[in-house]
Amino acid sequence: MSKKNFLKGVAIVFRFWFGEIPYIDSFLMHYKKLGVVEFIGLTKSNNDMNLLKDIFKKNSRLASSAYLKVINKPAINPDELLHKITMKELNIKERFVLHLDCDEYLIQNGSQRYQKPISELLDENENDGIDLYWAFACSSSLKISKSFAVEWARKKQMGRTDKITSFGSPHKFLYINSNKYSNSKNISKTQILDSRLFNIYLAHFMARSINDTLIRIIASDFNYKNRKINSIDSYLKDHELPTRLKGNCYFDLLEGNIRIIDAVPQKNYNFNSEKKILNKYISKNDLINLKELYLEYYFLLNRFINKNPDFVKKGKMGIRNIERMLPKMSELRKLS
């Protein structure tokens, strides 16, 4: 995407925790290139708040040309954090706001590209917002991102700041004069544009790499303390993969139809930070064993899908539902 003012007039609000340290500069630089000057990071612990403030301070490419703010609120998990925050507290300067996670990159697909800033597109049609649909990307490589992603029936929303009261969910805003989500009967559908009409998508990198997925799994109890999924030893003992790694294999095998070369997330990754986080939670031996299991599962699942093409559910099911329905390693071994 070449237009430097494509997101002119749009503030970016994002949630941050320490597991994003290797990838946060990539995220920030992508949106700076699209013309974003207002970044508001949301954290749920003092440690994460201080980390993000330090990142903002040290990023000279941002500090001299952007309005940067961190808001910290104690919360059980990232979703609760959103529900505790109102637009008034954010005090957003720009006329539009887009809430994202750090693995979501706005892109345009194909050669027919909308040339004006999105804010002008919304002003011309007097729209309150735009639904930005996911182009789902998942990579097994450590340093190479995929060129194509799968269109998925999930979305994030960009809305007009003065029309929004708070977050309805990570994917939708609550609007003035409505206690429902923006796509309810109280909000006319014509008020919210569909990004697919303009070949605009969010490249959602569910897994930037195997290492990224492992960081999300191993450290997830820092975000969702009620989840008990860190028993890496038990998975290795049973020669199985954690559910999310199985999902990583599945989504990596899907053939994408959305070109996402506008997003080059690995360009600004900090692989040393990624390695440091991994080493804190998993031994070198276990890491090698997990990656060997991963490659085996990837190979067996690919063979299984080729024999059972109806198994593929692109864009039709929730991500977690797909992950849960994937066969175990032991089942795939028997089938092979």
Secondary structure by P-SEA (a helix, b strand, c coil): cccccccccbbbbbcccccccccaaaaaaaaaaacccbbbbbbccaaaaaaaaaaaaaccccccccbbbbbbbbcccaaaaaaacccccccccccbbbbbcccccccccccccccccaaaaaaaacccbbbbbbbbbbbccccccccbbbbccccccccccccccccccccccccccccccccccccccccccccccccccccccccccaaaaaaaaaacccccccccccaaaaaaaaccccaaaaaaaaaaacccccccccccccccccaaaaaaaaaacccaaaaaaaaaaaaaaaaaaaaaaaacccccccccccaaaaaaacccaaaaaaac
